[in-house]
Amino acid sequence: MSHRPRRRPGPRRSPLLRTPSLLVSVAALAALAACGSDVEITSTGLSEEERAACEALVADLPDTLFDQERVETSGDGIGAAWGDPPVVLTCGAGDPEEFDAWARCSEIAGIGWYVPDSQMKDAESDVVMTAQSHSPRVSLAIPAAHRFNGPDTHLKTIGEVLGRHLTETQPCR
């Protein structure tokens, strides 16, 4: 009969917790994931009046858009974001690429939206739509993953809010 040495009784530890470097790595990844959920928004120079209009607009935006829940934002800009990858609305957006005096405009719910031709032609690209008809200018960045998730319905929802808070400066032509 062979005798095995008796183990000393004590708390059992998970094999994962026995490896300090693995534990530190898991904690670091969790911290990075928490930080990564913040969406940074940057607006162009806004007057006091425009800033107030943007803040009222953002406060009135829905909690859900493109079937995505609203997420936290950071940065010096005014806007909102939904989901992951995030759909991002920026109030006080700059001029869009490819925009000129002859740019095409699509009207949805009384708002004239501009989309660069290069993005319209590439069905797998992200899309940045810009409300060119109202001031301050608003952009809506839609990741390719959400691009075909009923955009007209969501633009109608956003358009109603934009119409309540922003000034029409140039109707869609």
N, C-alpha and C positions, 0 to 999 in steps of 0.2 A: 504494500500500500504506500503510495507516494504522498508526500505532504506538500501542499502548495503553501507558499507564504501567505498569510492572511493580509488582506488589504485593510488599511486603516479606514474606518467609517468616516464619512464626511460629505459635504455637499458635492453633488455631481455637477460638473461644468460641461457645458456644450463644447464640442470640438472646435467650433468657430471662435469661442471666447478664449480658447487656449492659445490662439495665435494673435498676439497684440498687433502686429502690422496689418492683419486682415481686418481687425476691429477698427483700427484707425482709418483704413481705406474706406470701409463701409460708412463710417461717420462722415468722412470728407465728401463722399459722393452724395450722401443725404443733404449735407449743407449746400453743396453746389447745386443740387436739384432745387432746393428751396430758393436759392438766390436766382437761379435761371428762370424762374416762373415770372419774374418781374419783366414787364415790357417797357422799354425806354421810349419816351415820346419827346420830340423836339419840335417846337413851333418857331416860325419866323417872327420877327418883331411885330408885336400887337399893340395897338393903342389901348388905353384904359377901357374905352367903350367896347372895342373888339374883344378884349380879354373877358369882360363881363358877359358878353354875348356867348363866347365860347364856353365859359364856366356854366352858364344856364343851359346851354345845349347839352353838354356832357352829363349834367345832373339829370336831364330828362331822357337820356338814352335808355333803351331796354336792358334788362339783366341778361337776356339771352338773345343771341344773334347767330345766324348760320348754324342753329342747333348747338351752339357752344355757350357755356357760361362765361360771364364777365370775369376778367382776371385783373390783378393789381397792375398798376403802371407806375413808372418813375420818370425822372427827368424834369427838365424845366418847361416842357410843353404841356399843352392841354389836349386831352384826348381820352380814348377808352380802347380797351382790347377785350377780345373774346376768344377763348379756346387755346389749343395747342396743336398745330402751329397757329399763332394768333392772327385773327382778323383785327386790323388796327385802324382806328379812326383818329386822324390828327386835325385839330382845328387850328388854323393859322399855318397851313401848309404852303410851301413854296410853289413856284411854277413847275408844272410837270414837264418831263422830257418830251421832245417833239411837239410841244405846244406852240402854235403861232396864230396869227389873225384868221387863218383859214381852217383852223382845226374843226373837225366834226364834233357835234354835240348830240347826245341822246337824252331826251327828256323822260324822266320817270318821276311821277308824283310831283310835278311842278319844279323839279330840280334838273338843271342841265349838267350832265356828267360827261367828262372827257376821258377817253381811254386811248393811250398811244397805239397806233396801228400795229407796231411790232408785237405788242402784247396780245392784241386781238387775233393776230395770225397764228400765234403759237399757243395751242390749246393746253400745253403742259407747263406754261410759265405762270408765275404769280402775276396778278393784275393790280395796278394802282389806278383807281378811278379818282378823278378830281372833280368836285362840284365847282364848275367854272362860272356858274350863273349867280352865285351868292358870295357875299363878303361877311366876314373873312373867309378865305378859301379853305375848303375842307377836302382832305384826301381820305380814301378808304383803301387800304392795302389788303387784298384778298389772296391768301396763299393758294397755290394750284390745287391743294387738297380740298379746298372749299369752293373752288371756282364754279362748279356746276351744281351746287347745292341750293338751287332756287334763288339766284342773285336778285332777280327783279322784285321778288316778294320782300327781301331784306332791304333793298334800296328804297322801296316804297315806305317801309317802316322808318328808315333813316330820313328819307325825304320829308316826311310829315314833321319830324322833329326839327330838321334844318329850316323848313319854311316858317316854323313858329318863332325861331330864335335869331335867324340871320336875315340880312337885307339883300333882296334881289338887286343886282347891279347890272347884269347883262343877260337878257333872256336867251334861251337856246335858239339858234337859228338853223 
